[in-house]
Amino acid sequence: MENVILLSPKAPSLIPALLAEKKGSPDMQLKVETWDTIEQLLARIQTGNVPFVAAPLNLGANIAAKGLPLQLLHVNTWGSMYLISTSPDAHRLADLTNETVYIPGQSGPPDILTRFLLRKEGLDGKVKLAYSTVPEMMQQLAAGTIKYAVLPEPMVSGLRMKLDGRLYEVIDFQKAWQTQFGEDLPQTGIFVNRDWAKTHTKEVAQFQIMYRDALNETVLRPDESLKLSAEAFGLPQAVLAAAMTKINLVYKDAKDAKPEVERYFQILLQDSPESIGGRLPDAGFYYGL
């Protein structure tokens, strides 16, 4: 039986991955490992011995544009990002006029999407944006030194528990995107090493089934997945259970998700071309096309 590696960040895509690893399959043993930095991820991809990689969609496109053989297999996480406040008085973007919103990293999706929504509301330049890291922002929010930030789940639920519930949602990016475009906001997917995939079509198909089944089980009956994930995230199972109501896990094959992915990439391309490697990926980026 072949041992195949899936490399995932500590993000929602990891939750079904750990369940798929535990359940296994008669033909393939999945081994899940995690990555923290882009440098780590690139080094592992360059070794050529990592068939599957979970990553934000723009990062996968960027890596593929640099000439590394990554192809998008499917999208699994949609939206799941929030503009939050420690003040109960902010209910919409206009309430943040003259305030400062902290964002994890400049020119990445949280920054580009926040700017996009501010522009749509005519608030360009009226809300200040500042940049930090997720751990620093969470510390500052907990300490009360900052009031507004953009954060993903399950970090939002972890912080809400720390603050005894005193954390409020101003913008749900998924809902804002649905209002704007009438479709979901694709965020994270799993990519396959194109060279490996050419000679392992059966294993790719098997992996897709394993991951899809694990994702569906995670959504319908999350207990086992969350038990497996609590340690990986360093969060109590109860926090992950609360986060699951705000994490949009939906499996969609790359070829079916292509219109939504391209819509998302168009917005990134307009604002920050380098975030996806300077151009829209060609059809070869989507596995099965």
N, C-alpha and C positions, 0 to 999 in steps of 0.2 A: 504494500500500500504506500502511495506517495505522500510524503509530508509536504504541504505547501504553506507558505507564509503569507499572512495578510498583515500589513503594517497600517496601523490606524492611530490617529491622534486621540487624545482623551476628550472626545466629543460624542454626540449622540450616536453616530455610526458605530461606535465601539460596543454599544449595548447589545444589539442583535449579533454582532460578531462573536462576542464571548459565548453566547448561547449556541451559535453554530459550531464553535470550536468544541464545546462540551458534548453536543449531540453527535458530532462527527458524521461519517457516512461510510458504507462498506468499502467504497473505492478510494476515498481520499481523507487523509487526516489533516485538518486545518490547524495551523499554529498561529495564534494571534500575538503580535508584538506591537508595542506602542512607540510612536515618535513624538518628540517635543519641539524640536527646532527644524527649520527648513534645511539647514546644513546637514543635520542628521538624516533627514529624509533623502536628500540628494545623494549622500554618500551610500546609503543602502540601495537606492535604485541603480546607481552606477556599478555596484557589484554584480548586478544581473541575476542574483539568486532570490529576488523578491517578486513573485508573480503578481500579487495583488496589493494595491495601495489605496487606502481611504484618505481623501484630502478635499479641502474646499475646491469647488469647481474651477475657480479662477486660477488657483495654484496649479492644478493639473494641466490647464490650458497653457499656462506660462512655462511649465516644465517641458511640455510637448513641443512648444514653439522653440525651445532651446535645442531641440533635436533629440531629446531622450524619448525612447519608444513607448509612450503612454497612450492608451486608448480608454475612453470612458465606457465602462460596462453598464452602469446604471446610476440613477440618482436615488438617494434614500432619505435625505433630510431636507426639509422645506421650511423656509422662515426660521422660527425658533430663535429669533433675535429681538431684543426689546430695548427701547429707550425708557430707562427707569428713573425714579426720583425718590429721595428720602422725604420729600414734602408732599402732603396730600392735596396741595392746592393746584398742582399742574395736571391738566387733563388733555391738553393738545399742544401742538408745537408753538402756537401763537403765545401760549402762557410762558414760554421760555425766552421771550424777547429780552435782550440785554443780559441774559444768563449765560453761563459757560457749560457746555456739554463735553464730557470727557469720552474719548473714543479710543479703542484699542488699536493703535497703529495708524499711520497716515497712508492714504492712497489705497487702502484695502477696502473690501466690500462694506464694512460698517461705516467707514468714512464716506465712501462714494454714495451709498444709499441714503445716509443722513443728509448729505448735501442735496441729493436729488429731491428728497421730500421737502426740504426747506425751500428750494427753488420753486417747487410746485405750489407752495403756500405763500409765495412772495416774501419769504423771510430771509432771503440771501443777505448775508452781512449783518443781520439783526440779532442773530444768535451766535455767540462765540464758540469756536470748536478748539479743544485742546487735546493733546495726544499723550497716551500713557500705556501701561501694560495692564492686562486683566488683573493679576494679583495686586498690583499697586492701587488700581482703581477700587478694588473690593475693600482693601484696607482703609483707604481714605473715606469711602462711603460709610463703612462701619464706624470710623472715628468721627464722622460728621464734618470733615474738612472739605468735602465736595458734596454736591447735592444731585447732580444729574450725570448719567452715563449711559453708554450703549453696551449691553452685555448679552451673551448668549445663555441659553439654558444648557446644563443644569446649574450654572453659576448663579443665576438670578434666584433660584429657589434656595440654594445654599446660603446666600446672603440674607434672604428674607427670613430664614430661620434664625440666623445670627442676630438679626434686628428685631426679633419677636414680632414679625409681620409688618414692621414699619417700613415697607418698601412698596412703591406704587408704580403701576405701569402707565406710561404716558403714550407710547406708541408701540403697537405690535406690528413689526415690519411685514409679516405675512398678510395681515388684514389690510394694511396700507397698500401693499402691492396688488392684492385682489381687487381693491377699490379702483386702482389706477388701470389695471390691465385685464381684470376678469380671469386671472389665472394664478397659480401658486408660484411662490418665490423659491427657485431651486438654489440650494446652498452647497450641499456636500454629496459626493458620490464615491463609487469605487472604480478604480482604474486597473487595467491589466497591462502587463508588459507585452507590447505588441509582438515582439519576436517570439516570446514564450507561447503566446496564444496561438500562433500559426501552427505549432506542432502539438498543441494540447487542447484541441477544440472540445473534446469530451470532458476534460477537467474544468474548462471554463463553464460549460453548460451545467455541470454538477455543482460548481461553486455558486452559480446564480440561483439554483434551486435551493441549496442549503441556506444561503443568506436570505432569500425572499421568505422562505418558510419560517426562519428564525425571527425575521422582522415582523411577520404577521402574528406570530405567537407572542412576541414582545408587546405588540399593541393590544391584543385581545386578553392575554393572561400574563401580565408583566412580572409576576412574583419571582419566578426562577431567574429571569434575565437580570432583574434588579439586585437580587442576592449576589449574583456573579459579578455585577458591575460596581457594587458599593465600594469595595476595596480599591479597585482600579481608579475610581474618581476621588477616593478619600472623602466620601460623603456618606452619611447615614442612609440606609435603605428608604426611610420615610421621606427624606428630602428628594431622592430620585423618584419616588412614587408621586410626590407633588409635582415635580418637574415634568413627568410624563404627560400631564394634562396640557402642558404648554410646548411640548416638543412634537413637531409634525413629522412623524416617520411614515413615509409612503414609498413603496418600491416602484420604480418605473424604469424599464429598459432604456438604454441610451437612445436608440432609434425613435422610441415613442416620446422621450423627453426632449428631443432636439429642439422643437419650436420654443419651448419655455426656456431652455438653456441659452438659446441664441438671443432671445428677447433680453434676458439678464445680461448676457455678454455685451449686447449693443449699448446698454446703459453704462457698463464699466468702461467700454471702449471710448465712449464720448468723453467721459470725465477723466479717465486715467488709463490710457492705452497700455502702459507698461504692466498694469495689473493682470492682463491676460496675454502678455507677450507681443503686444503691438498690433495684433490683427485677430479677426475671427478665425477660429480653427476651421480647417477644411473638413469635408465629409469623412475622411479617413480617421478623424479624431473620435468618431462615434462607432463603437463596436457593433457589427452587424449591418452596417450600411454599405 
